[in-house]
Structure formats: structure tokens, C-alpha cells
Amino acid sequence: MSDTNATPATVEPSPATPVGLGEIARVFLKLGAMSYGGPAIMGIMQAEIQEKRKWIDKKAFVDGLALVNMLPGPGATQLGIFIGHAKGGMPGGIIAGLCFVLPAFLIMLALAAAYLAYGALPSMRSAFYGIGPVVLGIFAVAV
């Protein structure tokens, strides 16, 4: 039997004030800089956005998490877009998504430029070869 009085999850913050786009950008740049891949960042997102800042309630966060788990692609980025959209509309979603991936993009751009410029040097070849086990270690800890 279905409950006709059930209400859908709301994506309202505890204080009923919208969040500015600058604040959305700042928070998601911070989260993007702290993430290194995998689902572990979603717990950090929950602590930062739902528990500390109280932008959305727990039910809304879990509903967003369930939604992005049904979609193909990077779940943490999609969850950021979901929360950004909830707090700042379409511009908030776009800013949250871009700011979440921007730190990783810039790091990869810097590493690619360093590899192009110095990758042929024997010492740098060894340094880049040594990064592999570090990346595997970070991945193993995240999983």
C-alpha cells in the first residue's frame, strides 16, 4: 500500500538562504583539490556540505547520492553538480562541476608540461617512473 502523504526529498538548507556562486566555487575548488579519485571523496563532501555547512539535509544528500550512482560517469563530480544546482540553480551546478574538476585538470596539465619539457632527462625519467608506485598506493588506500 502506498502512502499518499509521502513528500519527496527537498533540497533545502537548514538556513533557508541561497548560497552565492562565489561560495559554491570556493567550496568545490577546495573539495576538488582534496580529492584524488574514487568514492572516498563523497564522504568528505557529506562532512563538508551536509554536516558542516548544512547546505542540504541528510535525506537530500542520500537522494542525490542514489541518483548519481544510477548514472554512468564520475559520481563525485555529478554529486557536486547536483548540490551546486540545488544551491545555485543552473549556474551553481555548472560552477560546482567545473570547480570540482579544475584542480585535477591543472595538476595533470602541469605534469604533462613537465614531462614534455624534462621527460627525456635520465633523472626525470627515474622520477616519473617512481610516481607509478605512489599512484598505486594512493589508489589502494582509497579502495
N, C-alpha and C positions, 0 to 999 in steps of 0.2 A: 504494500500500500504506500503511495507517495504522500509526502507531507506538502500540502498546498501552501502552508505558511513559511516554507523554507525560503530564505533570502540568498541571493547569490553573494559571493565574496565581494566585499568592497575593497577598493584600493585607496583608502583614505588614511592620512597620517593621524596620529594621536592629536597633535595640534592641527586644526583644520585650516592651515595656511599653505599655499602653494610654495614650492621650492624654486628659487631662482635658477636660471640656466647656468650662471656662473658657479653656483654651489654644486649643481649637478656635475658640471665639468670638473671641478676641483676634486670631488669625491671619487669620480670614476677614473680620473688620472691617477689618483693615489692607489685605487684598487688595481688598476692595470699595471702599475709599477711594481706592486707587491705580488702579482700572480706570476706563476711560471708554468701554467698548463695543468690540465686535469681538473677533476671536480672538486678538489680541495678548496679552491677559491670561493666556492659557493657558501661554505661555512663562514668564511671571513666576510663575505658580502652580507650574510644574515646578521652577523655580530655588528657590523658597521652600520648597515642601513636600517634593519628592523629593530635591533635591540638598542644600539647607542643613539641613533638619530631619530628613531621612531617615525620614519617616513611612511611606513606601511605596517599593518598589523601582521601577526604570525600567520593567520589564515590566508591573507593575500599573498604573503611570501611563498607559502607552501603551494598555493594555487598556481602562482607564476612558475615555480619550480616544476610542478607537474606538467604545465603547458609546454615549457621548453624541453622537457625530457621526451615529449612526444614528437618533437620536430628534429629533422636531421640538421647537423651542423654544430657549431660551437655553443654549447649550452650556457656557459658563463656569460658570453657576450650577449646571447639572446635574453638571458635573465636581466642583464644590465639594461638592455633596450626596453624590456618590459617595465622595469622600475622607473627608468627615465621617462618613458611615455606616461606612466601613471602620475608622475610628479610634475611633468612639464609639457604634456601633450606631445604632438609630433616632433617639435623642435627638441624637447627634452630627450626623447628616445634616440634621435639622431645624434645629439651631442653625447649622450651616455655611451652609445655604441662606439662612436669614433674615439672618444677619450679613453675608453677601456682598452682598445687595441693599439692606440698611438704609442705608448711606451715600448711595447714589444716590437712594433714596426721600426721605431727609431734605433733600438738596440740591434736588430738584425741588419738594418741599413749601415750602422757603424761597423759591425763585424764584417759585413761584406766589403765595405770600403777598405778596412784594414787588411783583409785577405787579398784584395786586388793589389793594394799598394805594397804589402810586405810578405805576402804568402810564399814568394819564391826564395826568401832568405832561409837558410838552414835553421837558425834559431827560432824563427817564427813558425816554420813548418812543424817543429817539435812542440811549440806552444799550442798551435791549433790541433795537433794530434792529441795532446794532453787534455783538451777540452772534452773529448768524447766520453771518457770515464766519468767526468764530473756531471755531464748531462745525464748519463745513465743513472748515476747516484741520486740526482735530484728527482728523476722520474720514479725511481724505486721508492724513495721516501714519500712521494705524492700518492702512489698507488698503495 
